Amino acid sequence: MPPRIILEPNAKVRVYRDSEEVALKAARRFARLADQYVVGCGRFTVALSGGSTPRAMNSLLAAPPFLDTVPWSSIYFFWGDERCVPPDHPDSNYRMARETLLERAPIPAQNVHRIHAEEPDAGRAAGEYEETIAAAFRLAPDGLPRFDLILLGLGPEGHTASLFPGSPALHDGEHLVAAPWVEKLGAHRITLTPRALNAAARVVFLVAGEEKAPALREVLAGDASPDLYPARIVRPTDGELLWLLDAEAANLLPA
Ligand code: 6PG
């Protein structure tokens, strides 16, 4: 068993040999949770992460044994964030998930709630996605969606989803979805807000690679403001927070 490091009072941290082991552990956890929720309440709601780290986990899930055992028809897919590009654009988080998982597993199309980020008005796309979430979770006005699982990654400077340093979305206490302008990208992004992220039953970060080590140390063992390291704002109000790391990413964490 890898050493268990407790750094944040409410965070559990697991460190594994390499990114392949992180992906396998994440796939096993996804499959176990899906079984538990589908047996327990008939469905499993998951918000997928963008970026490249989730590719390996997705590909494992899209192959035996997971492909043959996961209750795909009862899983409902959402995204934590999306780039403002068409769904077939190389940068699209939806396209990455479609290619690595969604088109390779028997997932009903109506179970997939992608963000329509091709909409020229990013604010309108954010509002539409918020309505999609509200309908899927049958939310009362001002209600909060309790995703069974939200998967997140960590950027080298500490962003997560599309919550970047200094983003006004970090302080959005009203919406579930925001469309912040990201200066460093010269583009809007669409992202779940901290309000939505922290309502989840479970948030799991997948982080691998030495380039993430400095930010990870600040997020897990530092005390900087979330305005500097946005991933620090993710603390589920009544849910589990789990970090699945490879040894390279965890290299600067205190022993
Ligand atoms: C995105 C992601 C973003 C990602 C991190 C890590 O749309 O880019 O949601 O938050 O998780 O940037 O990305 P990598 O996995 O590619 O390192």
py3Dmol code that shows the C-alpha trace and the ligand (Angstrom):
import py3Dmol

protein = """\
ATOM      1  CA  MET A   1       0.000   0.000   0.000  1.00  0.00           C
ATOM      2  CA  PRO A   2       1.359   3.476  -0.853  1.00  0.00           C
ATOM      3  CA  PRO A   3       1.918   5.808   2.132  1.00  0.00           C
ATOM      4  CA  ARG A   4      -1.166   7.801   3.052  1.00  0.00           C
ATOM      5  CA  ILE A   5      -0.411  11.486   3.505  1.00  0.00           C
ATOM      6  CA  ILE A   6      -2.902  13.674   5.308  1.00  0.00           C
ATOM      7  CA  LEU A   7      -2.121  17.294   4.480  1.00  0.00           C
ATOM      8  CA  GLU A   8      -5.413  19.122   4.166  1.00  0.00           C
ATOM      9  CA  PRO A   9      -7.769  18.423   7.053  1.00  0.00           C
ATOM     10  CA  ASN A  10     -10.422  17.176   4.647  1.00  0.00           C
ATOM     11  CA  ALA A  11      -8.279  15.813   1.855  1.00  0.00           C
ATOM     12  CA  LYS A  12      -7.043  12.282   1.346  1.00  0.00           C
ATOM     13  CA  VAL A  13      -3.904  11.896  -0.741  1.00  0.00           C
ATOM     14  CA  ARG A  14      -2.706   8.720  -2.430  1.00  0.00           C
ATOM     15  CA  VAL A  15       0.678   8.602  -4.147  1.00  0.00           C
ATOM     16  CA  TYR A  16       1.373   5.987  -6.789  1.00  0.00           C
ATOM     17  CA  ARG A  17       4.383   4.888  -8.789  1.00  0.00           C
ATOM     18  CA  ASP A  18       3.534   6.563 -12.089  1.00  0.00           C
ATOM     19  CA  SER A  19       0.716   8.008 -14.190  1.00  0.00           C
ATOM     20  CA  GLU A  20      -0.280   4.563 -15.432  1.00  0.00           C
ATOM     21  CA  GLU A  21      -0.951   3.399 -11.888  1.00  0.00           C
ATOM     22  CA  VAL A  22      -2.882   6.603 -11.156  1.00  0.00           C
ATOM     23  CA  ALA A  23      -5.063   5.900 -14.197  1.00  0.00           C
ATOM     24  CA  LEU A  24      -5.696   2.300 -13.138  1.00  0.00           C
ATOM     25  CA  LYS A  25      -6.584   3.275  -9.572  1.00  0.00           C
ATOM     26  CA  ALA A  26      -8.885   6.005 -10.892  1.00  0.00           C
ATOM     27  CA  ALA A  27     -10.604   3.593 -13.289  1.00  0.00           C
ATOM     28  CA  ARG A  28     -11.129   1.058 -10.507  1.00  0.00           C
ATOM     29  CA  ARG A  29     -12.555   3.761  -8.236  1.00  0.00           C
ATOM     30  CA  PHE A  30     -14.850   5.014 -11.027  1.00  0.00           C
ATOM     31  CA  ALA A  31     -16.149   1.483 -11.658  1.00  0.00           C
ATOM     32  CA  ARG A  32     -16.669   0.769  -7.959  1.00  0.00           C
ATOM     33  CA  LEU A  33     -18.541   4.029  -7.406  1.00  0.00           C
ATOM     34  CA  ALA A  34     -20.680   3.480 -10.500  1.00  0.00           C
ATOM     35  CA  ASP A  35     -21.714   0.064  -9.216  1.00  0.00           C
ATOM     36  CA  GLN A  36     -22.471   1.396  -5.741  1.00  0.00           C
ATOM     37  CA  TYR A  37     -24.581   4.307  -6.966  1.00  0.00           C
ATOM     38  CA  VAL A  38     -26.436   2.422  -9.699  1.00  0.00           C
ATOM     39  CA  VAL A  39     -27.293  -0.407  -7.297  1.00  0.00           C
ATOM     40  CA  GLY A  40     -28.085   2.060  -4.525  1.00  0.00           C
ATOM     41  CA  CYS A  41     -30.065   4.730  -6.341  1.00  0.00           C
ATOM     42  CA  GLY A  42     -30.342   3.726  -9.980  1.00  0.00           C
ATOM     43  CA  ARG A  43     -27.930   6.229 -11.513  1.00  0.00           C
ATOM     44  CA  PHE A  44     -24.416   7.630 -11.280  1.00  0.00           C
ATOM     45  CA  THR A  45     -23.699  11.255 -12.164  1.00  0.00           C
ATOM     46  CA  VAL A  46     -20.126  12.184 -13.063  1.00  0.00           C
ATOM     47  CA  ALA A  47     -18.486  15.390 -14.293  1.00  0.00           C
ATOM     48  CA  LEU A  48     -15.452  14.573 -16.392  1.00  0.00           C
ATOM     49  CA  SER A  49     -12.249  16.574 -16.379  1.00  0.00           C
ATOM     50  CA  GLY A  50     -10.609  18.033 -19.427  1.00  0.00           C
ATOM     51  CA  GLY A  51      -6.936  18.192 -20.297  1.00  0.00           C
ATOM     52  CA  SER A  52      -4.766  15.193 -21.112  1.00  0.00           C
ATOM     53  CA  THR A  53      -4.371  13.383 -17.776  1.00  0.00           C
ATOM     54  CA  PRO A  54      -7.807  11.701 -17.893  1.00  0.00           C
ATOM     55  CA  ARG A  55      -7.086  10.100 -21.303  1.00  0.00           C
ATOM     56  CA  ALA A  56      -5.406   7.056 -19.737  1.00  0.00           C
ATOM     57  CA  MET A  57      -8.226   6.456 -17.232  1.00  0.00           C
ATOM     58  CA  ASN A  58     -10.872   6.881 -19.945  1.00  0.00           C
ATOM     59  CA  SER A  59      -9.090   4.414 -22.224  1.00  0.00           C
ATOM     60  CA  LEU A  60      -8.876   1.810 -19.456  1.00  0.00           C
ATOM     61  CA  LEU A  61     -12.614   2.195 -18.787  1.00  0.00           C
ATOM     62  CA  ALA A  62     -13.324   1.736 -22.498  1.00  0.00           C
ATOM     63  CA  ALA A  63     -11.647  -1.687 -22.529  1.00  0.00           C
ATOM     64  CA  PRO A  64     -12.183  -4.998 -20.708  1.00  0.00           C
ATOM     65  CA  PRO A  65     -12.704  -5.690 -17.870  1.00  0.00           C
ATOM     66  CA  PHE A  66     -14.327  -2.298 -17.173  1.00  0.00           C
ATOM     67  CA  LEU A  67     -16.065  -2.097 -20.558  1.00  0.00           C
ATOM     68  CA  ASP A  68     -17.949  -5.304 -19.793  1.00  0.00           C
ATOM     69  CA  THR A  69     -18.774  -4.647 -16.141  1.00  0.00           C
ATOM     70  CA  VAL A  70     -19.541  -0.939 -15.667  1.00  0.00           C
ATOM     71  CA  PRO A  71     -23.307  -0.144 -15.757  1.00  0.00           C
ATOM     72  CA  TRP A  72     -22.905   2.321 -18.620  1.00  0.00           C
ATOM     73  CA  SER A  73     -26.593   2.810 -19.402  1.00  0.00           C
ATOM     74  CA  SER A  74     -27.182   4.272 -15.926  1.00  0.00           C
ATOM     75  CA  ILE A  75     -24.271   6.716 -15.921  1.00  0.00           C
ATOM     76  CA  TYR A  76     -24.896  10.399 -16.739  1.00  0.00           C
ATOM     77  CA  PHE A  77     -21.957  12.373 -18.051  1.00  0.00           C
ATOM     78  CA  PHE A  78     -21.248  16.058 -17.548  1.00  0.00           C
ATOM     79  CA  TRP A  79     -18.084  18.159 -17.731  1.00  0.00           C
ATOM     80  CA  GLY A  80     -16.317  20.318 -15.178  1.00  0.00           C
ATOM     81  CA  ASP A  81     -15.317  22.767 -17.865  1.00  0.00           C
ATOM     82  CA  GLU A  82     -14.978  23.292 -21.601  1.00  0.00           C
ATOM     83  CA  ARG A  83     -13.008  25.336 -24.034  1.00  0.00           C
ATOM     84  CA  CYS A  84     -15.020  27.692 -26.262  1.00  0.00           C
ATOM     85  CA  VAL A  85     -14.554  25.651 -29.405  1.00  0.00           C
ATOM     86  CA  PRO A  86     -16.754  23.307 -31.484  1.00  0.00           C
ATOM     87  CA  PRO A  87     -17.194  19.737 -30.198  1.00  0.00           C
ATOM     88  CA  ASP A  88     -14.964  18.326 -32.941  1.00  0.00           C
ATOM     89  CA  HIS A  89     -12.123  20.791 -32.297  1.00  0.00           C
ATOM     90  CA  PRO A  90      -8.804  19.239 -31.167  1.00  0.00           C
ATOM     91  CA  ASP A  91      -8.948  21.338 -27.960  1.00  0.00           C
ATOM     92  CA  SER A  92     -12.476  20.230 -27.026  1.00  0.00           C
ATOM     93  CA  ASN A  93     -12.747  18.386 -23.715  1.00  0.00           C
ATOM     94  CA  TYR A  94     -15.885  16.733 -25.065  1.00  0.00           C
ATOM     95  CA  ARG A  95     -13.971  15.487 -28.127  1.00  0.00           C
ATOM     96  CA  MET A  96     -11.260  14.001 -25.892  1.00  0.00           C
ATOM     97  CA  ALA A  97     -13.875  12.160 -23.821  1.00  0.00           C
ATOM     98  CA  ARG A  98     -15.782  11.073 -26.925  1.00  0.00           C
ATOM     99  CA  GLU A  99     -12.675   9.613 -28.566  1.00  0.00           C
ATOM    100  CA  THR A 100     -11.267   7.904 -25.452  1.00  0.00           C
ATOM    101  CA  LEU A 101     -14.501   6.687 -23.843  1.00  0.00           C
ATOM    102  CA  LEU A 102     -17.951   7.817 -24.949  1.00  0.00           C
ATOM    103  CA  GLU A 103     -17.907   6.333 -28.449  1.00  0.00           C
ATOM    104  CA  ARG A 104     -16.252   3.128 -27.250  1.00  0.00           C
ATOM    105  CA  ALA A 105     -18.685   2.186 -24.468  1.00  0.00           C
ATOM    106  CA  PRO A 106     -22.460   1.522 -24.716  1.00  0.00           C
ATOM    107  CA  ILE A 107     -23.476   4.924 -23.367  1.00  0.00           C
ATOM    108  CA  PRO A 108     -26.899   6.242 -24.444  1.00  0.00           C
ATOM    109  CA  ALA A 109     -26.548   9.587 -26.227  1.00  0.00           C
ATOM    110  CA  GLN A 110     -29.205  11.110 -23.974  1.00  0.00           C
ATOM    111  CA  ASN A 111     -26.967  10.400 -20.973  1.00  0.00           C
ATOM    112  CA  VAL A 112     -24.257  12.735 -22.271  1.00  0.00           C
ATOM    113  CA  HIS A 113     -24.676  16.410 -21.340  1.00  0.00           C
ATOM    114  CA  ARG A 114     -21.893  18.227 -23.127  1.00  0.00           C
ATOM    115  CA  ILE A 115     -21.358  21.962 -22.776  1.00  0.00           C
ATOM    116  CA  HIS A 116     -22.405  23.692 -26.024  1.00  0.00           C
ATOM    117  CA  ALA A 117     -19.281  25.796 -26.010  1.00  0.00           C
ATOM    118  CA  GLU A 118     -19.434  26.439 -29.737  1.00  0.00           C
ATOM    119  CA  GLU A 119     -22.059  29.066 -28.913  1.00  0.00           C
ATOM    120  CA  PRO A 120     -20.463  32.444 -29.797  1.00  0.00           C
ATOM    121  CA  ASP A 121     -21.924  33.981 -26.641  1.00  0.00           C
ATOM    122  CA  ALA A 122     -20.062  32.148 -23.856  1.00  0.00           C
ATOM    123  CA  GLY A 123     -22.398  33.573 -21.226  1.00  0.00           C
ATOM    124  CA  ARG A 124     -25.378  32.120 -23.055  1.00  0.00           C
ATOM    125  CA  ALA A 125     -23.627  28.723 -23.272  1.00  0.00           C
ATOM    126  CA  ALA A 126     -22.926  28.846 -19.531  1.00  0.00           C
ATOM    127  CA  GLY A 127     -26.551  29.674 -18.801  1.00  0.00           C
ATOM    128  CA  GLU A 128     -27.756  26.840 -21.006  1.00  0.00           C
ATOM    129  CA  TYR A 129     -25.441  24.365 -19.279  1.00  0.00           C
ATOM    130  CA  GLU A 130     -26.656  25.590 -15.896  1.00  0.00           C
ATOM    131  CA  GLU A 131     -30.244  24.919 -17.013  1.00  0.00           C
ATOM    132  CA  THR A 132     -29.208  21.454 -18.191  1.00  0.00           C
ATOM    133  CA  ILE A 133     -27.733  20.699 -14.770  1.00  0.00           C
ATOM    134  CA  ALA A 134     -30.756  22.119 -12.964  1.00  0.00           C
ATOM    135  CA  ALA A 135     -33.058  19.892 -15.012  1.00  0.00           C
ATOM    136  CA  ALA A 136     -30.924  16.792 -14.626  1.00  0.00           C
ATOM    137  CA  PHE A 137     -30.762  17.228 -10.837  1.00  0.00           C
ATOM    138  CA  ARG A 138     -34.343  18.543 -10.585  1.00  0.00           C
ATOM    139  CA  LEU A 139     -33.052  21.545  -8.679  1.00  0.00           C
ATOM    140  CA  ALA A 140     -35.270  24.006  -6.894  1.00  0.00           C
ATOM    141  CA  PRO A 141     -34.325  27.672  -7.494  1.00  0.00           C
ATOM    142  CA  ASP A 142     -30.882  28.235  -5.921  1.00  0.00           C
ATOM    143  CA  GLY A 143     -30.551  24.487  -5.445  1.00  0.00           C
ATOM    144  CA  LEU A 144     -27.150  22.800  -5.676  1.00  0.00           C
ATOM    145  CA  PRO A 145     -26.324  19.740  -7.825  1.00  0.00           C
ATOM    146  CA  ARG A 146     -24.798  16.929  -5.824  1.00  0.00           C
ATOM    147  CA  PHE A 147     -22.654  15.198  -8.444  1.00  0.00           C
ATOM    148  CA  ASP A 148     -21.769  11.693  -7.298  1.00  0.00           C
ATOM    149  CA  LEU A 149     -18.270  12.241  -8.679  1.00  0.00           C
ATOM    150  CA  ILE A 150     -16.423  15.242 -10.081  1.00  0.00           C
ATOM    151  CA  LEU A 151     -13.058  14.512 -11.682  1.00  0.00           C
ATOM    152  CA  LEU A 152     -10.570  17.378 -11.783  1.00  0.00           C
ATOM    153  CA  GLY A 153      -7.030  18.032 -12.912  1.00  0.00           C
ATOM    154  CA  LEU A 154      -4.439  20.574 -11.826  1.00  0.00           C
ATOM    155  CA  GLY A 155      -2.688  23.043 -14.073  1.00  0.00           C
ATOM    156  CA  PRO A 156       1.029  23.787 -13.557  1.00  0.00           C
ATOM    157  CA  GLU A 157       0.121  27.122 -12.025  1.00  0.00           C
ATOM    158  CA  GLY A 158      -2.608  25.734  -9.790  1.00  0.00           C
ATOM    159  CA  HIS A 159      -5.768  26.177 -11.861  1.00  0.00           C
ATOM    160  CA  THR A 160      -8.468  23.533 -11.891  1.00  0.00           C
ATOM    161  CA  ALA A 161     -11.428  23.122 -14.215  1.00  0.00           C
ATOM    162  CA  SER A 162     -11.305  26.555 -15.854  1.00  0.00           C
ATOM    163  CA  LEU A 163     -10.797  28.436 -12.608  1.00  0.00           C
ATOM    164  CA  PHE A 164      -7.556  30.291 -13.267  1.00  0.00           C
ATOM    165  CA  PRO A 165      -5.575  32.542 -10.906  1.00  0.00           C
ATOM    166  CA  GLY A 166      -7.371  35.842 -10.337  1.00  0.00           C
ATOM    167  CA  SER A 167     -10.559  34.648 -12.017  1.00  0.00           C
ATOM    168  CA  PRO A 168     -13.751  36.415 -10.941  1.00  0.00           C
ATOM    169  CA  ALA A 169     -15.449  33.004 -11.170  1.00  0.00           C
ATOM    170  CA  LEU A 170     -13.593  32.070  -7.981  1.00  0.00           C
ATOM    171  CA  HIS A 171     -15.910  34.452  -6.126  1.00  0.00           C
ATOM    172  CA  ASP A 172     -19.127  33.661  -7.961  1.00  0.00           C
ATOM    173  CA  GLY A 173     -21.556  32.847  -5.166  1.00  0.00           C
ATOM    174  CA  GLU A 174     -24.636  32.952  -7.385  1.00  0.00           C
ATOM    175  CA  HIS A 175     -24.170  30.652 -10.382  1.00  0.00           C
ATOM    176  CA  LEU A 176     -23.377  26.983 -10.926  1.00  0.00           C
ATOM    177  CA  VAL A 177     -21.631  27.702 -14.231  1.00  0.00           C
ATOM    178  CA  ALA A 178     -19.571  30.715 -15.276  1.00  0.00           C
ATOM    179  CA  ALA A 179     -17.924  31.912 -18.499  1.00  0.00           C
ATOM    180  CA  PRO A 180     -14.836  33.806 -17.349  1.00  0.00           C
ATOM    181  CA  TRP A 181     -12.426  35.560 -19.719  1.00  0.00           C
ATOM    182  CA  VAL A 182      -8.983  33.975 -19.307  1.00  0.00           C
ATOM    183  CA  GLU A 183      -6.392  36.647 -20.115  1.00  0.00           C
ATOM    184  CA  LYS A 184      -3.474  34.237 -20.518  1.00  0.00           C
ATOM    185  CA  LEU A 185      -5.460  32.255 -23.074  1.00  0.00           C
ATOM    186  CA  GLY A 186      -7.052  35.246 -24.764  1.00  0.00           C
ATOM    187  CA  ALA A 187     -10.341  33.377 -24.623  1.00  0.00           C
ATOM    188  CA  HIS A 188     -13.430  32.666 -22.587  1.00  0.00           C
ATOM    189  CA  ARG A 189     -13.807  29.347 -20.864  1.00  0.00           C
ATOM    190  CA  ILE A 190     -16.922  27.711 -19.432  1.00  0.00           C
ATOM    191  CA  THR A 191     -16.566  26.185 -15.987  1.00  0.00           C
ATOM    192  CA  LEU A 192     -18.406  24.865 -12.975  1.00  0.00           C
ATOM    193  CA  THR A 193     -18.066  27.397 -10.183  1.00  0.00           C
ATOM    194  CA  PRO A 194     -16.694  26.581  -6.707  1.00  0.00           C
ATOM    195  CA  ARG A 195     -20.330  26.638  -5.529  1.00  0.00           C
ATOM    196  CA  ALA A 196     -21.102  23.714  -7.839  1.00  0.00           C
ATOM    197  CA  LEU A 197     -17.813  21.877  -7.319  1.00  0.00           C
ATOM    198  CA  ASN A 198     -18.082  21.981  -3.530  1.00  0.00           C
ATOM    199  CA  ALA A 199     -21.624  20.611  -3.522  1.00  0.00           C
ATOM    200  CA  ALA A 200     -20.366  17.273  -4.882  1.00  0.00           C
ATOM    201  CA  ALA A 201     -20.477  14.042  -2.927  1.00  0.00           C
ATOM    202  CA  ARG A 202     -16.941  13.339  -4.077  1.00  0.00           C
ATOM    203  CA  VAL A 203     -14.192  15.228  -5.881  1.00  0.00           C
ATOM    204  CA  VAL A 204     -11.188  13.303  -7.171  1.00  0.00           C
ATOM    205  CA  PHE A 205      -8.136  15.077  -8.554  1.00  0.00           C
ATOM    206  CA  LEU A 206      -5.871  13.171 -10.935  1.00  0.00           C
ATOM    207  CA  VAL A 207      -2.406  14.786 -11.035  1.00  0.00           C
ATOM    208  CA  ALA A 208       0.723  13.398 -12.667  1.00  0.00           C
ATOM    209  CA  GLY A 209       4.080  14.728 -13.796  1.00  0.00           C
ATOM    210  CA  GLU A 210       6.907  16.679 -12.195  1.00  0.00           C
ATOM    211  CA  GLU A 211       5.722  19.936 -13.763  1.00  0.00           C
ATOM    212  CA  LYS A 212       2.771  19.860 -11.355  1.00  0.00           C
ATOM    213  CA  ALA A 213       4.891  19.379  -8.209  1.00  0.00           C
ATOM    214  CA  PRO A 214       5.413  23.068  -7.277  1.00  0.00           C
ATOM    215  CA  ALA A 215       1.736  23.962  -7.618  1.00  0.00           C
ATOM    216  CA  LEU A 216       0.677  20.790  -5.840  1.00  0.00           C
ATOM    217  CA  ARG A 217       2.848  21.656  -2.863  1.00  0.00           C
ATOM    218  CA  GLU A 218       1.244  25.104  -2.660  1.00  0.00           C
ATOM    219  CA  VAL A 219      -2.255  23.669  -3.024  1.00  0.00           C
ATOM    220  CA  LEU A 220      -1.911  20.838  -0.512  1.00  0.00           C
ATOM    221  CA  ALA A 221       0.731  22.066   1.921  1.00  0.00           C
ATOM    222  CA  GLY A 222       0.755  25.858   1.467  1.00  0.00           C
ATOM    223  CA  ASP A 223      -1.535  28.592   2.754  1.00  0.00           C
ATOM    224  CA  ALA A 224      -1.789  30.891  -0.244  1.00  0.00           C
ATOM    225  CA  SER A 225      -5.092  32.358  -1.325  1.00  0.00           C
ATOM    226  CA  PRO A 226      -7.182  30.428  -3.863  1.00  0.00           C
ATOM    227  CA  ASP A 227      -6.862  33.536  -5.999  1.00  0.00           C
ATOM    228  CA  LEU A 228      -3.252  32.458  -6.483  1.00  0.00           C
ATOM    229  CA  TYR A 229      -3.817  28.697  -6.455  1.00  0.00           C
ATOM    230  CA  PRO A 230      -7.456  28.147  -7.460  1.00  0.00           C
ATOM    231  CA  ALA A 231      -7.469  24.397  -6.749  1.00  0.00           C
ATOM    232  CA  ARG A 232      -7.328  25.342  -3.053  1.00  0.00           C
ATOM    233  CA  ILE A 233     -10.918  26.506  -3.275  1.00  0.00           C
ATOM    234  CA  VAL A 234     -12.133  22.945  -3.880  1.00  0.00           C
ATOM    235  CA  ARG A 235     -13.280  21.674  -0.485  1.00  0.00           C
ATOM    236  CA  PRO A 236     -16.553  19.758  -0.709  1.00  0.00           C
ATOM    237  CA  THR A 237     -18.980  21.089   1.913  1.00  0.00           C
ATOM    238  CA  ASP A 238     -20.322  17.635   2.667  1.00  0.00           C
ATOM    239  CA  GLY A 239     -18.290  15.275   0.543  1.00  0.00           C
ATOM    240  CA  GLU A 240     -14.989  13.527   0.032  1.00  0.00           C
ATOM    241  CA  LEU A 241     -11.876  15.117  -1.454  1.00  0.00           C
ATOM    242  CA  LEU A 242      -9.302  12.714  -2.838  1.00  0.00           C
ATOM    243  CA  TRP A 243      -6.027  13.371  -4.636  1.00  0.00           C
ATOM    244  CA  LEU A 244      -4.566  10.570  -6.775  1.00  0.00           C
ATOM    245  CA  LEU A 245      -0.972  11.517  -7.556  1.00  0.00           C
ATOM    246  CA  ASP A 246       2.028   9.973  -9.174  1.00  0.00           C
ATOM    247  CA  ALA A 247       5.397  10.124  -7.409  1.00  0.00           C
ATOM    248  CA  GLU A 248       6.697  12.865  -9.714  1.00  0.00           C
ATOM    249  CA  ALA A 249       3.830  15.227  -8.952  1.00  0.00           C
ATOM    250  CA  ALA A 250       4.037  14.446  -5.224  1.00  0.00           C
ATOM    251  CA  ASN A 251       7.806  14.891  -5.154  1.00  0.00           C
ATOM    252  CA  LEU A 252       7.763  18.245  -3.298  1.00  0.00           C
ATOM    253  CA  LEU A 253       5.100  17.360  -0.745  1.00  0.00           C
ATOM    254  CA  PRO A 254       6.282  17.115   2.861  1.00  0.00           C
ATOM    255  CA  ALA A 255       7.078  13.555   3.920  1.00  0.00           C
TER     256      ALA A 255
END
"""
ligand_1 = """\
17
6PG
C -8.875 21.903 -19.074
C -8.974 21.193 -17.767
C -7.913 21.676 -16.843
C -6.958 20.506 -16.710
C -5.617 20.953 -16.178
C -4.624 19.785 -16.243
O -9.899 22.140 -19.716
O -7.724 22.134 -19.474
O -10.143 21.090 -17.236
O -8.346 22.097 -15.595
O -7.539 19.522 -15.849
O -5.151 22.004 -16.987
O -4.456 19.446 -17.584
P -3.537 18.205 -18.014
O -4.238 16.979 -17.526
O -3.490 18.269 -19.516
O -2.204 18.397 -17.356
"""
view = py3Dmol.view(width=600, height=400)
view.addModel(protein, "pdb")
view.setStyle({"model": 0}, {"cartoon": {"style": "trace"}})
view.addModel(ligand_1, "xyz")
view.setStyle({"model": 1}, {"stick": {}})
view.zoomTo()
view.show()
